[in-house]
Every structure is written in structure tokens, then in C-alpha cells.
Amino acid sequence: MSEEIRVARARRATTGDLTARFSEVELLSDDDLACNDARRLYTELLAQNPNWNSLTKPQADQIKGVVKILRTTADKGHALSQHSLAVVCERGHGIRKDTNEAYKLWVKAAERSSEVDGKPGTIASFW
């Protein structure tokens, strides 16, 4: 693990500022870390603002960043990112609701998770 990633992880762990933590997610090169951080931020934003129709500008920007990270890692074949992005697409939180895209992503995630661990459909238990 690079020193840059170690520093970013340490700074994320010690700050309660979602914006600072989000900007540091982009420094991570490891798809697992990036996906987990994006999922954590999404969950925190949902807890702060259950009514997605009234997102503040910074929250809307953070959601766009979460989607960007999930899409980037999903496009690389990261199964958990594919599943997580499918959930966001299906719910339409902060982005346009797209159940067709969600279905395609869930299929890709299930196929990919089967390749990784040999057990079909295990990815569904991760969200």
C-alpha cells in the first residue's frame, strides 16, 4: 500500500467531514477500498437526508461522486460495485431512477461473483 493511500485512510478515519472523506476516496487506487468508501458515504448521506428530494448542493455533488466511483469500479468488473450501483439506480437516490440499468448491473454482479467464489448469487447479501 502506498504512503499516499495510508495517509488518506488515516485522515478519513480521524475526520467527521463527509466532504473531506469523499475527496480522499478518489486518491485510492484499490477498487475494494474505493467501493467500500463510496458505499459508506452513500449510507451516511441517506441517514442524514432520508428525503432525497431535498438534497443540498454539497450532498448532490457527493452523490454524483459516489456514482462516479461505483461506475468506474463497476466498469472494471468489480462485482460489489456493480451490485451497489444497481441499488442506487433502482432507488433513484440522487440520480435518475433506471430499473433497466439496475437489472443489467445485478446480472453482471451475479455472474462476476460466481466467477470469483464459485457460488452463484452470493453478491446479493452484501448490501
Phi and psi restraints in degrees (value plus and minus 20) as a CYANA .aco file:
   2 SER   PHI     -93.1   -53.1
   2 SER   PSI     139.5   179.5
   3 GLU   PHI     -82.7   -42.7
   3 GLU   PSI     -56.3   -16.3
   4 GLU   PHI     -80.2   -40.2
   4 GLU   PSI     -62.5   -22.5
   5 ILE   PHI     -88.9   -48.9
   5 ILE   PSI     -61.6   -21.6
   6 ARG   PHI     -78.7   -38.7
   6 ARG   PSI     -64.7   -24.7
   7 VAL   PHI     -84.8   -44.8
   7 VAL   PSI     -64.5   -24.5
   8 ALA   PHI     -81.8   -41.8
   8 ALA   PSI     -62.8   -22.8
   9 ARG   PHI     -84.9   -44.9
   9 ARG   PSI     -59.7   -19.7
  10 ALA   PHI     -86.0   -46.0
  10 ALA   PSI     -62.4   -22.4
  11 ARG   PHI     -86.4   -46.4
  11 ARG   PSI     -59.1   -19.1
  12 ARG   PHI     -82.9   -42.9
  12 ARG   PSI     -58.7   -18.7
  13 ALA   PHI     -89.3   -49.3
  13 ALA   PSI     -46.0    -6.0
  14 THR   PHI    -121.1   -81.1
  14 THR   PSI     -21.2    18.8
  15 THR   PHI    -134.9   -94.9
  15 THR   PSI     126.0   166.0
  16 GLY   PHI    -118.4   -78.4
  16 GLY   PSI     -18.8    21.2
  17 ASP   PHI    -101.9   -61.9
  17 ASP   PSI      91.1   131.1
  18 LEU   PHI     -82.1   -42.1
  18 LEU   PSI     -55.6   -15.6
  19 THR   PHI     -83.9   -43.9
  19 THR   PSI     -64.9   -24.9
  20 ALA   PHI     -84.7   -44.7
  20 ALA   PSI     -61.5   -21.5
  21 ARG   PHI     -86.2   -46.2
  21 ARG   PSI     -58.6   -18.6
  22 PHE   PHI     -84.7   -44.7
  22 PHE   PSI     -64.4   -24.4
  23 SER   PHI     -83.4   -43.4
  23 SER   PSI     -49.3    -9.3
  24 GLU   PHI     -97.6   -57.6
  24 GLU   PSI     -41.8    -1.8
  25 VAL   PHI     -78.4   -38.4
  25 VAL   PSI     -56.2   -16.2
  26 GLU   PHI     -87.5   -47.5
  26 GLU   PSI     -37.7     2.3
  27 LEU   PHI     -95.8   -55.8
  27 LEU   PSI     -39.7     0.3
  28 LEU   PHI     -96.2   -56.2
  28 LEU   PSI     115.8   155.8
  29 SER   PHI    -118.1   -78.1
  29 SER   PSI     -39.5     0.5
  30 ASP   PHI    -100.9   -60.9
  30 ASP   PSI     103.2   143.2
  31 ASP   PHI     -81.3   -41.3
  31 ASP   PSI     -55.8   -15.8
  32 ASP   PHI     -84.4   -44.4
  32 ASP   PSI     -66.4   -26.4
  33 LEU   PHI     -83.8   -43.8
  33 LEU   PSI     -63.9   -23.9
  34 ALA   PHI     -82.3   -42.3
  34 ALA   PSI     -64.4   -24.4
  35 CYS   PHI     -83.4   -43.4
  35 CYS   PSI     -66.3   -26.3
  36 ASN   PHI     -83.1   -43.1
  36 ASN   PSI     -60.8   -20.8
  37 ASP   PHI     -86.2   -46.2
  37 ASP   PSI     -61.5   -21.5
  38 ALA   PHI     -83.5   -43.5
  38 ALA   PSI     -62.2   -22.2
  39 ARG   PHI     -84.8   -44.8
  39 ARG   PSI     -59.9   -19.9
  40 ARG   PHI     -84.0   -44.0
  40 ARG   PSI     -64.9   -24.9
  41 LEU   PHI     -83.1   -43.1
  41 LEU   PSI     -62.9   -22.9
  42 TYR   PHI     -78.4   -38.4
  42 TYR   PSI     -65.3   -25.3
  43 THR   PHI     -83.9   -43.9
  43 THR   PSI     -61.6   -21.6
  44 GLU   PHI     -85.2   -45.2
  44 GLU   PSI     -60.5   -20.5
  45 LEU   PHI     -84.7   -44.7
  45 LEU   PSI     -59.5   -19.5
  46 LEU   PHI     -83.1   -43.1
  46 LEU   PSI     -60.9   -20.9
  47 ALA   PHI     -86.1   -46.1
  47 ALA   PSI     -56.4   -16.4
  48 GLN   PHI     -94.0   -54.0
  48 GLN   PSI     -51.6   -11.6
  49 ASN   PHI    -164.4  -124.4
  49 ASN   PSI      59.9    99.9
  50 PRO   PHI     -84.3   -44.3
  50 PRO   PSI     -42.0    -2.0
  51 ASN   PHI    -113.3   -73.3
  51 ASN   PSI      72.5   112.5
  52 TRP   PHI     -84.0   -44.0
  52 TRP   PSI     -32.0     8.0
  53 ASN   PHI     -94.3   -54.3
  53 ASN   PSI     -34.1     5.9
  54 SER   PHI    -137.8   -97.8
  54 SER   PSI      20.5    60.5
  55 LEU   PHI     -87.2   -47.2
  55 LEU   PSI     119.3   159.3
  56 THR   PHI     -96.0   -56.0
  56 THR   PSI     146.8   186.8
  57 LYS   PHI     -78.5   -38.5
  57 LYS   PSI     -66.4   -26.4
  58 PRO   PHI     -82.3   -42.3
  58 PRO   PSI     -57.8   -17.8
  59 GLN   PHI     -86.3   -46.3
  59 GLN   PSI     -62.0   -22.0
  60 ALA   PHI     -81.7   -41.7
  60 ALA   PSI     -59.9   -19.9
  61 ASP   PHI     -85.0   -45.0
  61 ASP   PSI     -58.8   -18.8
  62 GLN   PHI     -85.3   -45.3
  62 GLN   PSI     -61.0   -21.0
  63 ILE   PHI     -82.3   -42.3
  63 ILE   PSI     -63.4   -23.4
  64 LYS   PHI     -79.2   -39.2
  64 LYS   PSI     -59.7   -19.7
  65 GLY   PHI     -85.7   -45.7
  65 GLY   PSI     -61.0   -21.0
  66 VAL   PHI     -79.5   -39.5
  66 VAL   PSI     -67.9   -27.9
  67 VAL   PHI     -82.4   -42.4
  67 VAL   PSI     -60.6   -20.6
  68 LYS   PHI     -80.8   -40.8
  68 LYS   PSI     -66.0   -26.0
  69 ILE   PHI     -84.7   -44.7
  69 ILE   PSI     -66.6   -26.6
  70 LEU   PHI     -82.6   -42.6
  70 LEU   PSI     -60.9   -20.9
  71 ARG   PHI     -86.2   -46.2
  71 ARG   PSI     -61.5   -21.5
  72 THR   PHI     -80.4   -40.4
  72 THR   PSI     -68.5   -28.5
  73 THR   PHI     -93.4   -53.4
  73 THR   PSI     -52.8   -12.8
  74 ALA   PHI     -85.1   -45.1
  74 ALA   PSI     -60.3   -20.3
  75 ASP   PHI     -84.2   -44.2
  75 ASP   PSI     -43.4    -3.4
  76 LYS   PHI    -103.0   -63.0
  76 LYS   PSI     -23.5    16.5
  77 GLY   PHI      76.5   116.5
  77 GLY   PSI      -6.0    34.0
  78 HIS   PHI     -94.9   -54.9
  78 HIS   PSI      91.6   131.6
  79 ALA   PHI     -81.7   -41.7
  79 ALA   PSI     -63.0   -23.0
  80 LEU   PHI     -86.7   -46.7
  80 LEU   PSI     -55.4   -15.4
  81 SER   PHI     -86.3   -46.3
  81 SER   PSI     -60.6   -20.6
  82 GLN   PHI     -80.7   -40.7
  82 GLN   PSI     -65.7   -25.7
  83 HIS   PHI     -84.4   -44.4
  83 HIS   PSI     -65.1   -25.1
  84 SER   PHI     -83.1   -43.1
  84 SER   PSI     -63.0   -23.0
  85 LEU   PHI     -84.7   -44.7
  85 LEU   PSI     -56.0   -16.0
  86 ALA   PHI     -81.3   -41.3
  86 ALA   PSI     -61.6   -21.6
  87 VAL   PHI     -81.6   -41.6
  87 VAL   PSI     -65.5   -25.5
  88 VAL   PHI     -83.1   -43.1
  88 VAL   PSI     -63.8   -23.8
  89 CYS   PHI     -83.7   -43.7
  89 CYS   PSI     -60.9   -20.9
  90 GLU   PHI     -87.1   -47.1
  90 GLU   PSI     -58.5   -18.5
  91 ARG   PHI    -101.5   -61.5
  91 ARG   PSI     -47.6    -7.6
  92 GLY   PHI      50.0    90.0
  92 GLY   PSI       8.8    48.8
  93 HIS   PHI    -100.5   -60.5
  93 HIS   PSI      88.0   128.0
  94 GLY   PHI      61.1   101.1
  94 GLY   PSI     -28.1    11.9
  95 ILE   PHI    -157.1  -117.1
  95 ILE   PSI     152.0   192.0
  96 ARG   PHI     -87.6   -47.6
  96 ARG   PSI     111.0   151.0
  97 LYS   PHI     -87.8   -47.8
  97 LYS   PSI     110.8   150.8
  98 ASP   PHI    -165.5  -125.5
  98 ASP   PSI      71.4   111.4
  99 THR   PHI     -90.5   -50.5
  99 THR   PSI     -47.6    -7.6
 100 ASN   PHI     -86.1   -46.1
 100 ASN   PSI     -65.1   -25.1
 101 GLU   PHI     -83.8   -43.8
 101 GLU   PSI     -60.6   -20.6
 102 ALA   PHI     -79.2   -39.2
 102 ALA   PSI     -65.5   -25.5
 103 TYR   PHI     -81.1   -41.1
 103 TYR   PSI     -65.3   -25.3
 104 LYS   PHI     -80.3   -40.3
 104 LYS   PSI     -62.2   -22.2
 105 LEU   PHI     -87.2   -47.2
 105 LEU   PSI     -59.2   -19.2
 106 TRP   PHI     -83.9   -43.9
 106 TRP   PSI     -58.7   -18.7
 107 VAL   PHI     -83.8   -43.8
 107 VAL   PSI     -66.4   -26.4
 108 LYS   PHI     -79.9   -39.9
 108 LYS   PSI     -62.6   -22.6
 109 ALA   PHI     -83.7   -43.7
 109 ALA   PSI     -62.5   -22.5
 110 ALA   PHI     -85.3   -45.3
 110 ALA   PSI     -62.4   -22.4
 111 GLU   PHI     -83.3   -43.3
 111 GLU   PSI     -63.5   -23.5
 112 ARG   PHI     -87.3   -47.3
 112 ARG   PSI     -61.8   -21.8
 113 SER   PHI     -86.4   -46.4
 113 SER   PSI     -51.9   -11.9
 114 SER   PHI     -85.6   -45.6
 114 SER   PSI     -58.2   -18.2
 115 GLU   PHI     -85.6   -45.6
 115 GLU   PSI     -56.6   -16.6
 116 VAL   PHI     -95.0   -55.0
 116 VAL   PSI     -69.1   -29.1
 117 ASP   PHI    -136.2   -96.2
 117 ASP   PSI     -19.5    20.5
 118 GLY   PHI      55.2    95.2
 118 GLY   PSI     -15.6    24.4
 119 LYS   PHI    -135.0   -95.0
 119 LYS   PSI      93.7   133.7
 120 PRO   PHI     -85.0   -45.0
 120 PRO   PSI     118.1   158.1
 121 GLY   PHI      57.5    97.5
 121 GLY   PSI     -12.0    28.0
 122 THR   PHI     -90.0   -50.0
 122 THR   PSI     -38.9     1.1
 123 ILE   PHI     -84.4   -44.4
 123 ILE   PSI     -47.5    -7.5
 124 ALA   PHI     -81.2   -41.2
 124 ALA   PSI     -42.1    -2.1
 125 SER   PHI    -102.3   -62.3
 125 SER   PSI     -23.1    16.9
 126 PHE   PHI    -103.3   -63.3
 126 PHE   PSI     -41.2    -1.2
